[in-house]
Amino acid sequence: MDRDPVDPHVTVTVAVVEDQPVTVDGVRAWLDRDPLGRARVVAAGDSIEATLAAGGEGADVLLLDLDLHGRLVTDRIAGLCAGGHRVVVFSALTDSATVHAVHVAGASGFLGKHETPEHLLEAIVAAAADRPYVTPSVAGAIAADPQTRARLSEQERTALLLWFQSMSKRSVALRMGVQESTVRQYIQRARLKYAAAGRPAPTQSALLARAIEDGLIRPEDVRNYRSAAAD
């Protein structure tokens, strides 16, 4: 099931998949500390099935630890995303290969367990709004991974940046002074160029990771964006 972006004035509901109770308690405490009350934990479990059954099926965001009882569940991400869940990975594994695998699988976000509470909250809120968010550790992981660069035109790069920020191809078209179909062409051409370079980017988060790797977009260009509609 596909979910509509969450109203910015509504509290984001979070389901935590984590086999360490102390981590669940920490996440709950971190979110409860937010004076704006932007997110709260509504379900938790030590497996994906247990969390969904405990009330997590309808949560806005699924916060997923990759290592559950000694088994990596990276292979479950694509299925969860296909089922309409917004998945934010919260893991101690922050190597480039893991970060890439998570993005390609369709996860809405990724942050390391050493990240600050502020980054955890922002990643969750961004995911609920279907907006990319890049933490410093993830930016470092993907930027440090040498790859074959895809040569994007200035218009393609601009279209990607505005798309990552605004989440609407129509608004990107208005800002660029072109047709919406042209924006779709720019984005599709960028995908094709990365695929031809042996670096496929089938999802928006994967495409963002590729653009950051190549220095075409800075993480802060996405993190610091605030929609006028949100004001």
N, C-alpha and C positions, 0 to 999 in steps of 0.2 A: 504494500500500500504506500502510495506517495503521500507525503505530508506537506502542507502549505507552510511557508515561513511563519515563524511565531511572531505575534504582535510584540513589538519592543516594550510595551507597557505591561505585558503578562509575564508572570514568573515562569521560567523555563524548568520543566520537570526532567530529572536526570535519573537514569537507572545505572547502577554501578556493578560491573562484572569484575570481581576481585576475590582472590582466595585468601587474602590477608585481612582479617577483621580490623586490625589497627589502621590499615590504609583506608578502609571504608569510613571508619570513624573520623579520620583526618580530612577526607574529602568533604564529609558532611559538615564538619566544623568550619572548614575553609569557606564553604558556600554560605553557611549561616552567618558568617562574620560580615558579609557584604551589607553595608547599610541600606543599599537600594533593594535588597531582596530579589536579585535578578534570577537566581536559580536555587533549586532545592532538590535533595535526594528523595525520591519516592519509592525506590525499590533497590535491593541489593541481593547478590547471591554469589556463590563461589563457582558458578558455571553459567554459561549463556542460557541454558534451558531453565535453570533455577531462577535466574534473575527475571527472565521474561514471564515465568509463571507466577512470580511474586508481585506482579503489577508493573513490570518493566515493559510489557508489550506496547503500551500506549504512551510511553515516555517520549518526550521531545528529543532527547539525546541519550545514546547508549555509551557510557564511559567504559572502555574495554581494556583490561590488562591482557597483554599478549601471552604471558606465561602463567597458565593455570594448572596447578598441581603438577608442575614439571613438564607440561606439554604446551607447545606453541600452538596458538589458535589463529595464526595469520590467515590460514586457508578458509576460515569461516567469515572473514570480513566481506568478501564479495557477495556471498549469499545474504548476509544481513542487510547490506546496502540495497541489493536487488529487491529485498522485501520491504523497503521503504524506511529502514532505520537510518538515522544520522549517527554514524559511529565516530567517536573521538577516542583515539588510542592513547592510553596513559601507561607508559612502559619504561622500564629501566634499560631497555635495548634501544639505543639511539644511533646505531651505526647506519651508514648510508644505505646499505642493502635493505635493511629493515624499513627505513623511512620510505624508500622508493616502493617497496612491495606494498606497503600500507596505502600509499597514495594511488598506485595503479589499481589496487583492489576497490577503490572508491571511497575510502574513509574521508570524513569531512575535516578531520584534524588529527594532529599528532603532537604530543608533548612528553618530555621526559619526566620521570618521577622526581627529579631534582629541581624541576621548575618551581617558580614561586606560586603562591596561591592566586596572585593576580593573573598570571598567565593561564592557570587552570580555568578560572572563571571566564576570562575573555575568550578562550578557545571554545568553551561550552556555549556561551551566548552567541558567538559568531556562527557556530555550527547550526544552532537553532534557527538563525536568520538566513541560513544558506549562504553565508559569507565566509570567504577564506580567512584564516588567521595563521600566521607563521611565528612560532616561538623562536627565540634566539638559538637554542640548541639545534633545532631542526634546520634553521637557516644555515648554521655552520656545517651540519652534516651533509646537506645537499650541495652547498657551495664548494665543499672540500673534495667532492667526487669528480675527478676529471672525466669529461665526456666530449664527444664530437659535437661541436656547436652547430646548431641549425641557423642558417642565415635568414633572419626575418626582416621584412621591410619595416620602415618607420611606421607606416600605417597599420601593419599587422601588430607591431609592438604596442602602439597606442590603443588599438582595439582591445588587446588582451588586458592591458593595465586597467582600462576603464571598465571592462567586463568583470575583472576580479574585484573591483571596488563597488560597482553599482549593482551587479547581479541582474541587470536587465539589458538585453541586446537592444531593445527599443530606445532606452535612455542613452546607450552608447552611440547609437545612430544619430540621435538628436544632437549630442555634444560634438560629434565629428562632422555633422552636416552631410551625412550620407544616408542611403536607404538601409533599413534593417537587414535586408537580404545581403547587402554588401558587407555588413558587419559579420554575418554568418560565414560569408566567403573568406573574410580575413582570418577568422578563427579556424575554419576548416583547413585553410592553406597552411596555417601554423602547425596544425596536427599532422598534416601530410608531410611537411618538411621534417618534423621530429621523427616520424615513422621511417622516412627515407634515410635518416641519419642513424637508424638502429636504436632509437630512443622513443618508443611509442608513448603517447600521452592520451589515453582514451577518456580520462575524466578531467574535470576542471582542476581538481587539486593536483593531479599529476602534471597537467599543463603548467600550472603555477610553479611547481617544483622545478620543471625544466627551465622555465624563464628565469628563475632565480639562479639556477646553476650557471647559466650563461651570462649572468650579469645584466640581463635585459631589464629586469625589474628588481628593485630593492625590497626586502621584507617590510621595511618601515613604510614604503609607499602603500602597502596594503593595510598594515596594522594601524597606521595613523589616519586612515580614511574614516570620515563620519558622514553619513548620508544626511542631506538637508532634511529629508523626510523624518529622520529620527529626532530632529530638533523640534 
